[in-house]
Amino acid sequence: MEITLETVVFYFLAVFISVCSILTVTTRHMVRSATYLLFTLFGTAGIYFLLGYTFLGSVQIMVYAGGIVVLYVFSILLTSGEGDRTTKLKRSKLLAGLGATVGGAIIVVFITLKHKFLVTTDLVPLEINIKTIGHSMLSSDKFGYLLPFEAVSILLLACIVGGLVIARKR
């Protein structure tokens, strides 16, 4: 197996995402946890860019790394006091979490080893016109994107307003 720059970048991003993900759930400071989540989302965008999915990488940065993390940080800062720390986990919850993690890892490895990956040799680019893309984006059918996106944005707006109401009552 030949080691290329893409392979090195992929392994670097994989380790970076894994470390930041672990730090996200193990740190006791909530703002640091949101910062590690931001780094995880940037690493995921890097994987998308490495695979050639520039649109998904851009959406990952704009929507998730930009919007969602800002929402988390505002929610944390509005609803928590200065220097708040999360409570330490009980041993039973920690063992249950580790058991669920090991069980999930075993399932993923089992499915990965049982799956037969097919190599595609005839990759022909598919040309799609703007009308088809617009119809897909604005439709509310099974593969529509705009309606679920707007529903989630309304839900997030309601969460922000709820956070402000809770913060004002103090």
N, C-alpha and C positions, 0 to 999 in steps of 0.2 A: 504494500500500500504506500503510495507516494504522499508525502506530507506537503500540502500546498498552503498558501497564505489563507485561503478560505477555511481550511480545516483548523488552522491555528486560531483564527478569529472566532470560529464557531465554538471551539472548546473554551476559549477565554470567556466568551459571552455565556456559555452554559455554566461555567464555574461562578462567574459574576452573578448571574441570576439566582443560582442555588444559594450562594452565600447571603445575598441580600434578602432572599425569601426567608431563610432561617433567621436572620437578624430581625426581620419584620415581626415575626411571631414570638421571638424570645426576649426582645428588649422590654424593659419595664417602663420606659418613658414613651408616652403616646406620640409626641411630636417626632421623636426619632424613628418610631415605628412607621409613621406616615412618610418620613424622608426615605427610609429603606424601601418602602413600597414604591415611591417615585423612581428610585434607582432600578428596581425590578422591572417596572414598566418601560423604562428607557432601554434596558437590556433586551426586553422582548421586542421592542421596536427595532433594535439592532439586528435581531434574528430575522425579522421581516425584511429589512433592507438587504441583508446578506442573501436571502432567498430570491431577491428580485421583486418582492411585493412592495413597491414603493408607496402605493396608495394605502395599503394596510399599515405600513410603518408610519406614514404621515398621520393617519387617523389615530393610531395608537398614541402618538405623541400629543396631538391636539386634544383628543377627547379624554383619554385616560390619564396620561401624564399631566396634561394641562388642567382639564376641567375637574375630573374626579378627585385628584389629589388636593387641589385647591379647596374643593368642597369638604374633604376630610379634615384638612387643616383648619378651616373656618369652624367646622363643627366641633373640633377638639378645643380650639381656643375659646369658642363661645360658651361651651357647656362645662368646661373644667376649670379648676382653679390653677393658680400659678404653681408649677412644680409638681403637679399631680403625677402619681406613679400608679401603675397597675398593681393589684395585690398579687402576692405570690400564690402559685397554684398549689393545691393540695396534692399529696402524693398519688391519691387514687385517680384524680383527673389527669395528672401527668402520665401515669401508666396507661390509662384508657386512650389518651392521645397517641402515645407511642405505639400501642397495640393497633389502633386504627391506621396509623402511618405504615407500620410494617405489613398489615393486611392489605392495604391499598397497593403498596409496592410489590407484594407477591402477586396480586391480581394483574398489575400492569406488566410485570415480567412474564407471567404465564401467557397472557394474551399476545404479547410481542413475540414470544418464541413459537406460539402455535400458528400465528398468521403467516401466510405465504405471500411475500411481497413480490409483485409482478413487475418486471422491467418493461417500460414502454419504450419502443424504438421509433415509432412513427409520431413525432410531435409536430403537428401542423398548427400554426397560429390561427386562431378563430377571429375573424373580423366581425365586430359588432358595431352597428351604427348608433348614433346619439339618441334616436327615438326609442330604441329598445332599452338603452341604459336608463333613459328618463322614465319610461314606463315601469321598469323594474324598481327604480328608486321610489317612485310615488305610489305604487300600487299597494293595496292592502291584502293581497293574496298571500299564498304560502311563502313566496320568496321576496316579498316587499320589504323595504328597509326603513322607509320614512315613518310610517305609523308606529312601529315599535320604538324607534328612536325618540319620537316626540312623546310617546307615553312615558318612557323612562325620564325624559327631561322634565316633564310635569311632576313626576314623582320626586325627583331630586329638588325641584323648586319648592315643593311642599315640605320636604325635609329641612331645607334652609329656613323657610318661614317658621316651621316648628322649633328649630334651634334658636331662632331669634326670640320667639315668644318665651321659651324656657329661660333663656339668658336674661330677658328683661324682667321676669318675675323676681329674680334675685335682687 
